[in-house]
Amino acid sequence: MQKIYLAGGTGFIGTYLKDYLSKQNWKVIIISRRKDSAFLSWKDLLDKGFPDDSPYYLLNLAGQSIATIWTRKNREKIFNSRLQTIENIKKIITISKRPPQKIFQLSAGFYGYFKDEPLTEQSKSGEGFLASVAAAVEEKAVHLFPEAIIIRSAIVLGKGGFLKQIHAFNRFFPLIYPSISNERNFFSFIHIGDWAEALLYLINNKTAEKIFNFSAPYFCSTANFYQLLFYFSRKLIKIKLNKNYLPCFLKEQFEEIFFTNQLIIPHNLEKAGYKFKFSDINQTLSDIFQS
């Protein structure tokens, strides 16, 4: 039985991965700050290291959630928690019996806000808060783990995560009307199922590349995404969003999350031979809401 440690595995992606990999006969161990016997604590690992004599893998998803108001204090938590986690993992591996077979590091928001520019793994980091966090995460991870595989993830769609945030937004801001249909932005995404399968594909196959865009090959316009989302989800309130009418303290945050303009191309993933199951937004949302 193969084994993987999921650092910060209690969130949307980690919860899905635990279920998915367990069904593939993997032993999945969650590392968490939560005081729960079902999880492995950071304190124990920092004291004793990974106990394994047999091969294992490590995926780092850990960090303060971005699903909060980005006050100065919360920005510091989002930024520092990610860098501190990478440093802790380095300390843990140093005192462990053996290092992981492969280390995977999540990098979300790396490309920032671009306009009409295809983004491959060769593209530079973009502008914005999330882009600065992702760039710092990658720099730290590559410095401490030169062989680490960086996963630059587009917005992950499934029953939770980003779509859950939209539901919460609709309940909390029912009176914001401006039109998102006027936005000529592009929306890059990946189905949570493809995210999990792509990870497993990279675990099981040797690749020369160290950076992978986890994003469906066919992006869509932001307007088309929300139109299809409203069609498939009967629970959503069909409101229209406009960054120009948002409170000042929310404008930058909503621009980066809901109005982002990215044309992310999964060049290295397709080059490595991975075949997407959900390649476009219609397939993706149809599966999520009708399965």
C-alpha positions in Angstrom: 0.0 0.0 0.0 1.4 3.4 -1.0 1.4 6.2 1.5 1.0 10.0 1.2 1.0 12.8 3.8 -1.3 15.7 3.1 -0.1 18.8 5.0 -3.2 21.0 5.6 -5.4 18.2 4.3 -8.6 19.2 6.1 -9.8 21.7 3.4 -11.7 21.3 0.2 -8.9 19.7 -1.9 -7.4 17.6 0.9 -10.8 16.2 1.9 -11.5 15.1 -1.7 -8.0 13.7 -2.1 -8.3 11.6 1.0 -11.5 10.0 -0.2 -10.2 9.6 -3.8 -6.8 8.1 -2.9 -8.2 5.9 -0.2 -10.4 4.3 -2.9 -7.2 3.7 -4.9 -5.9 1.7 -2.0 -3.6 4.5 -0.7 -2.9 5.2 3.0 -3.6 8.9 3.4 -2.4 10.7 6.5 -3.6 14.2 7.3 -1.3 16.6 9.0 -3.2 19.3 10.8 -3.2 21.8 13.6 -6.6 20.5 14.8 -6.6 18.5 18.0 -8.1 15.3 16.6 -6.9 11.7 16.9 -7.7 11.2 13.2 -4.9 13.6 12.2 -1.2 13.7 12.7 -0.1 16.8 14.6 2.6 19.2 13.5 4.1 19.1 17.1 4.6 15.4 17.0 6.2 15.5 13.6 8.5 18.4 14.6 9.6 16.3 17.7 10.0 13.0 16.0 9.9 13.4 12.2 8.2 11.1 9.7 8.3 7.6 11.1 8.5 5.7 7.8 11.0 3.2 6.7 9.0 2.6 3.5 8.5 5.0 0.7 6.0 7.8 1.0 4.9 11.0 -0.7 4.1 14.5 0.6 1.7 17.1 -0.7 1.7 20.5 1.0 -1.7 22.3 0.9 -1.3 24.1 4.3 -1.9 27.7 5.0 -4.4 30.2 6.4 -7.6 30.1 4.3 -8.0 33.0 1.8 -11.8 32.8 2.4 -11.8 35.7 4.8 -11.8 39.5 4.6 -8.2 40.5 3.7 -7.5 42.9 6.5 -3.8 43.6 7.1 -3.7 41.1 9.9 -5.3 38.4 7.8 -3.0 39.1 4.9 0.0 38.6 7.2 -1.5 35.3 8.4 -2.1 34.1 4.9 1.4 35.0 3.8 3.4 33.9 6.9 1.5 30.6 7.5 2.5 29.3 4.1 6.2 30.1 4.5 6.3 28.8 8.0 4.8 25.5 7.0 7.4 25.0 4.3 10.2 25.7 6.9 8.5 23.2 9.3 8.4 20.5 6.7 12.1 21.0 6.1 12.8 20.6 9.8 10.6 17.5 9.9 12.3 15.8 6.9 15.7 16.6 8.4 15.0 14.5 11.5 13.1 11.8 9.6 14.3 8.3 8.8 14.0 8.9 5.1 12.9 11.8 2.8 9.7 11.6 0.7 9.8 10.0 -2.8 8.3 13.2 -4.2 7.3 16.5 -2.6 4.4 18.5 -4.2 3.8 22.1 -3.3 0.6 23.9 -4.0 0.9 27.4 -5.5 -2.4 29.2 -6.0 -2.9 32.5 -7.7 0.7 32.7 -9.1 -0.3 34.5 -12.4 -2.3 37.3 -10.8 -4.5 39.4 -13.0 -3.6 39.3 -16.7 -5.3 40.4 -19.9 -5.6 38.3 -23.0 -2.2 36.6 -22.5 -1.9 32.8 -22.6 -0.1 31.7 -19.4 2.2 28.6 -19.6 4.6 27.4 -16.9 7.2 29.7 -18.5 5.1 32.8 -17.7 6.2 35.2 -15.0 4.3 35.9 -11.8 1.5 38.4 -12.0 0.3 41.3 -9.9 -1.9 41.2 -6.8 -1.8 39.9 -3.3 -2.3 36.2 -4.1 0.4 36.4 -6.8 2.9 37.8 -4.3 2.1 35.0 -1.9 2.4 32.3 -4.5 5.7 33.7 -5.8 7.1 33.7 -2.2 5.8 30.2 -1.6 7.5 28.9 -4.8 10.8 30.6 -4.0 10.9 29.2 -0.5 9.9 25.7 -1.6 12.4 25.5 -4.4 15.1 26.9 -2.2 14.5 24.2 0.6 13.5 21.4 -1.8 15.2 21.7 -5.2 13.4 18.6 -6.4 9.9 19.7 -5.3 7.1 19.7 -7.9 5.2 22.9 -8.0 1.4 22.7 -8.7 0.1 26.1 -10.0 -3.6 25.6 -9.6 -6.4 27.4 -11.4 -9.7 27.8 -9.5 -10.8 24.3 -8.4 -14.4 23.5 -9.0 -16.4 20.8 -7.1 -19.0 20.4 -4.4 -17.4 22.9 -2.1 -14.4 25.3 -2.2 -14.9 28.2 -4.7 -18.5 27.3 -5.5 -19.3 27.2 -1.8 -17.8 30.7 -1.4 -20.2 32.0 -4.2 -23.2 30.5 -2.4 -22.0 32.3 0.8 -21.5 35.5 -1.1 -25.0 35.4 -2.6 -26.5 35.0 0.9 -24.4 37.8 2.4 -24.6 40.4 -0.4 -28.1 40.0 -2.0 -28.3 43.7 -3.0 -25.2 44.0 -5.3 -26.5 44.3 -8.8 -23.9 45.5 -11.3 -23.3 43.4 -14.4 -20.6 40.8 -14.7 -21.7 40.1 -18.2 -19.9 43.2 -19.3 -16.6 41.8 -18.1 -14.5 40.5 -21.0 -12.4 38.5 -18.7 -11.3 34.8 -19.1 -11.9 32.2 -16.4 -9.4 29.3 -15.9 -10.5 26.4 -13.7 -10.1 22.7 -13.1 -12.5 20.0 -12.0 -11.6 18.6 -8.6 -11.6 15.1 -10.1 -9.0 16.1 -12.7 -6.9 17.7 -10.0 -6.8 14.5 -8.0 -6.1 12.3 -11.1 -3.4 14.7 -12.4 -1.7 14.5 -9.0 -1.8 10.7 -9.1 -0.5 10.7 -12.7 2.5 12.8 -11.7 3.2 10.5 -8.7 3.2 7.4 -11.0 5.1 8.9 -13.9 8.6 10.3 -14.2 8.7 13.8 -15.6 11.5 16.2 -16.4 9.4 19.3 -15.6 9.1 20.7 -12.0 6.2 23.1 -12.5 2.7 22.1 -13.7 -0.3 24.2 -14.4 -3.4 22.4 -13.0 -6.0 24.0 -15.3 -8.5 22.6 -17.8 -7.3 23.0 -21.4 -10.3 25.0 -22.5 -10.9 28.2 -20.4 -14.0 30.2 -20.8 -15.2 33.8 -20.4 -16.1 34.9 -16.9 -19.6 35.8 -18.2 -20.1 32.3 -19.6 -19.0 30.7 -16.4 -21.5 32.6 -14.3 -24.3 32.1 -16.8 -23.7 28.3 -16.8 -23.3 28.3 -13.0 -26.7 30.0 -12.6 -28.2 27.6 -15.1 -26.9 24.4 -13.3 -27.4 25.6 -9.7 -31.0 26.3 -8.8 -30.0 27.3 -5.3 -28.0 30.3 -6.4 -29.6 33.8 -6.4 -29.0 35.2 -9.9 -27.3 38.5 -8.9 -24.8 40.4 -11.0 -21.5 41.6 -9.7 -19.5 44.7 -10.5 -16.2 45.5 -8.9 -16.9 49.2 -9.3 -19.8 49.1 -6.8 -18.0 47.1 -4.1 -16.9 48.6 -0.8 -13.3 49.8 -1.1 -12.0 47.3 1.4 -13.4 44.4 -0.7 -12.6 45.7 -4.2 -9.1 44.3 -4.5 -10.1 41.0 -3.0 -13.1 40.5 -5.2 -11.2 41.5 -8.3 -8.6 38.9 -7.6 -11.1 36.1 -6.8 -14.3 36.8 -8.8 -13.1 39.1 -11.6 -9.7 37.5 -12.3 -8.6 37.4 -16.0 -6.4 34.3 -16.7 -5.8 32.1 -19.7 -3.9 29.3 -18.1 -2.6 26.6 -20.4 -1.7 23.2 -18.9 1.3 22.8 -21.2 3.6 20.6 -19.1 0.7 18.4 -17.9 -0.5 17.6 -21.4 3.1 17.2 -22.6 3.6 14.6 -19.9 0.7 12.7 -21.3 -2.2 13.5 -18.9 -5.6 13.3 -20.5 -8.3 15.5 -19.0 -11.7 14.0 -18.2 -13.4 17.4 -17.8 -11.8 19.7 -20.5 -14.4 22.5 -20.7 -16.7 24.4 -18.3 -19.9 22.8 -19.5 -18.6 19.2 -18.8 -17.3 20.4 -15.4 -20.4 22.1 -14.1 -22.7 19.4 -15.5 -20.9 16.7 -13.6 -20.8 18.7 -10.4 -24.5 19.6 -10.3 -26.0 16.6 -12.0 -24.0 13.7 -10.5 
